[in-house]
Amino acid sequence: MKKRKALAMLMALTMTASSLAACGKTIEEPAPAAPTEAAGTESGSAETSEAPTQTTEAVEADTLTFEEGTVLRMATGYNSAKTGLFFDAETAGEGVTLADGNTYHTDDLKPTWVEVQNRLGMKFENKYQGNSAAKEFEYWKEQLDQVDMISGTASLLTDYGENGSIVNLADHLDKMPNFNAYLQANPIVRLSITGNVDTGAIYFSPYFDGVDDIEKMPLMRTDWVVKLLDGEGEFTAEASNKLNAAVYEPYMPTSGSVTVEVVKKDGSAAEKIQKNYDAAGNIVQKMNDALASGSVDGVEAVNMLRTYIDTAYAGYYGTQRSDLFVGQNAAWDADELVALLRCVVANPQTLNGTDGKASTLTKKSKDKDGNEVVTEVSVPSIVGIFTREDANNQRRADMKRLAGVLFGARGLESRQDYLYVGNDGQLHDARQEAATYEALNRMHQLVEEGLVSDAFVKSQDVNTKQYLENDMGFFLYDYNQTQTVYNEDGKTLDTAAGEKFMAVMVPVARWDDGEGEKIMRFTESWRSVKTDGWGISVAGAGNDENKLNAALKLIDYAYSKEGMILMSYGPDAFINTNPDGSYINFNFNGQEWPEIADATRAELWDKASGNYTNYARQYLGSTLSFAKSQSFEYQCTTTVGREGAGYISTAIALGTIVHPELDIASNQWYTSVPTVLPTTKADTDLINGLTDLTQSFSDAKGDDQKNVLTDIIVNGFTADGFKSVDEAVETVKTKWNGAAYLQTKETQWEELQDFYAEQ
């Protein structure tokens, strides 16, 4: 107990001393910071000012000397042949000319890595097989003498580090001043990458797709909400459809009142408002009662929702009722969302001019042999909730993450497996918690009502772009920047006509933090260290001083300010500069970061349809590992994307959105679980042997991947052993050995806390 108290004090003091900038408020994916960037991609203000370059020179690591031209064999990349250090044939084609004026061909180094060679004096040889981190390591693990640096998952790199196959970076921190300073300033990072609590070993350089920032968020066709809810008098329409039979039951109270803290409409401060259920009733219950008495059409449903908003909030939203969902002062909860979804799917005549009958979507793609494949999918003319790719297990997993944020279930967006720290300071596994299955069952009720994409239910190949360009998709839970690109210049949406797909506020839900249930906004989608990284092979570079020093120098340089800019932006040719060559900067999260060049911005849209990460990884070779600043991505976010993100950013800054903390909180329920916990070989062998557990809850891409939680959303409690909440919990805990898994993880967590306290 004394050690835990000491740890909490040490973490608090260290985090305070390190300041926001050092704590990753500069190094993130979608990020917010005080004043916060808005969810999913952005940050603070973007006031442009000319200023001297802010690229602080990397501290010289004089002991890391190596011969000019030392070759590093790199089995490193992101997830595919397109996202490696070298151009693949598909991306390069007959030769691709970029904004730096250079033409690149197949097997050429990408601009970022050409610049690394120029700045540091090393050379790179391509050994990357184009796999995910796990598969890449599996390919090389028996031939590590053939590579010097290798991609891998934290667990694989740590396992092989413990058996002497991967270099222990902790042994070299005294020669890596930039990397060492970063770890000292960010203790939660040090906790997440510690591979052995006895030695303090570190076997990989961490990768950040953003840190200490919100990650995913709800997005809506906000113009549809305005059409249905705003204005004087009653909603009228020449035609609408009947609501489906009610299945979903109220989640929020049906009587009494609750207080909710919101941001004022002008964003200047927070204020408290009430949901008065005694006056208005619960909107879901009112709709359910009406449906039990007879049919309800879309027009009637909209007017019921309008009346409810006026009464429950005592006129707070006036005639701009849409603000309940899409405004800076939004206060919506799951029940109100369900009522809105019912209104949306029943009013296609008003929203997209169709009659509600199914439409056929056609998609052309190529199979693994390069042959064209045409897929046709029948989709309702209005789709309530969908995922980015309804047939992709990796993206389908966002539906269970949404269940967690809607219905107050922890662990469904954990930084590690399904773990979270409880009020008791111990680890909990969402797969062994009744609240998880109750939330999933509520999502299944939405499926039964037809409020969730039919393509999701059937795992058919339909994506965000198709939903939006065909004017049929309403609600998504995903990243802001990559999904709001469809607003740009009418490429998918007709923004000139007012169509808008935008991030909206995190929902209000009932959260039990161990100190009693609270009605609040809480998001577990909070950025920290990712589970992949790059390690140094002992059999390769580790036994060659030249190669080892070059590899260590690369990692250390990547954590200098200059290195962070290069690894995020690419070379200076892609950055906006003054006549003297210094950067033109803008304020991002309270620090100066460079503006991208106009040619870079144009190229981003031409080559990657506005998707920053695809452009950076496929063409520039940046953001493949190490510390990624969101300052580039922020500049690439559409105006609409920045609007919604800005609302969320302000809410986080004002404390109306609560999130896990990257330190040991006084109530540890608010502590972010480390991305990785230190494991022994026995731990690894035990967990790898729990095949029922590990193979049943995969979030990975692939037709052979399965996630029981997603299956429950689709099918309800129908699978053997999952016929009820209690049976689901018991099956995971005992039959699938979840209890043994959790005990192993809890031991690791306690050892990690003790280790850090002793430092």
C-alpha angles and dihedrals in degrees: 000000000000090000091052092050090048090050093052091050093046093049093048093049093045094048092049093049094046094057129210095287094058092043093071100272084129099041112061151103112237102358149176128193133164106324075015134212116251123266123281100014121001150064148200122321129333101210106156121222134164112245139155114277112282095205100126110208113254113256106257113252095202094179091061096078123152138165117278108260096023106168122230116196103219121205087173137120140114115266111312144021088270092061104052133106091266130055116259122217095256095052096041097042110170088340130314121223115207136196091273088067094246126123117223129200137194112301093015116133113255117248096260092055094043085057092048088055090049095047101040102029099233128121129224130220119196116241097147114128094198097250137134114271093263096047093043091055092045089055094053103031094099094044104042090142086073095062137048103196124025139185117235146144117274091247095051094045091047093047092051091041090058090054091051100257099110125053117253104233091195088071089062104039091109087064094045106066097169096047092042092050091050092053093047091051093047110046095174088060090053090051092050096052100040106118100183125029093201096055103020088233121179117197103178142035108246124243122216123196084182128320135220091009140105114271116187129020143171117279126193142181087251094185088065091055090052092050093053103039112028131086143048122301127001128335113253133187135168091234143004138163132253120264116247119249112286117258103151115086126205118283098181122059122291094207140023120035139272131208120231128190113223138170114257115256092253092049093238100122145339124272138179125243133175135237102211108202093171089062100037107020121221109303094220092050091048092051092045091052091049091049091049088057096047143303125327122200129208095262092052091047092052092051091049089054093046092052091047092053092048092050104036092050096036093237094308092139096041114193090333093079091153087078088076085074109018107025133096085251095050117151104173124150135191095275092051090048091053090051089050092048090053089053093047098050091045095053108057090135090065099035105042105359096248129122096237097260120135121276128208117234119199123203129183120207141149129250124224090276093054096254118143115251122195116203124191121194128182109225132178112255090245120036119195109198121007138163129236090258113011094199097045114094090208092058096035086064088073088075092066090044087055089051089058096052094043097048105030101254118151125214100037091104098032123155087230125037106300097317130133135168114249132214085262091063091246130115121260128194116221090210088065097046125096091216090066095057093042089056092047091049089054089053088051089055088058089051090052090051092053093246094123125069113278088214089058090051091050095036092237124166105260124131142192094267092055093047093050100039089051090049095237111105121092115170135029136167108212147096118323103221099045094046101041092055086091089075093064117116094329092291090142107353124044096240091171088063091050100262109151134177107191145163113258133195122291108260127257111246143164108268125181107205093176092266095078133295115302129196101223147120110265128168125192089188093102125144127244138137114332122232096245129072146146124270134189117241114233092206089051117033096358094073095044116070093204094052094041093053091047092051092047090047090053092053093044093048091051089063095052116095090249090049093048090055092049093047091050105034105023121228125343091263087075093050130082110249141183121243089266091057096254118132124263101229139199132196113263120172090341095307136093115256130169127265116236117243119259089241090055091052092050092047091050090061095039096051104026106022090244096307103139098194094049091049095046095046100038101040111016097033091225129129091036093123144334121048118345119197117215090213092095094046091047090061091051096054116108121248089253090048092053091048096059093036089052091057091053092044092055091048091053092048091051093047098244090121112057122201143170115288126230092230138051103289122208087244099042091206083084094052116109110236111238113259090233131023122203112262136193123216088255090054091050094047091049095050093043087054092058092085096158089056100041097042096046098058105046122151092184126118118254142091090252093056122102135191117188091198091059089046090056090053089054102037106018120218099337105114120097109274091014102080093119142009092263094049091049092053093045094047093053094042100048114008092043094036096240090149091060090048093051094047090053092050092046091054090051091049093051092047091049092052091049091048094052094045089056091055 
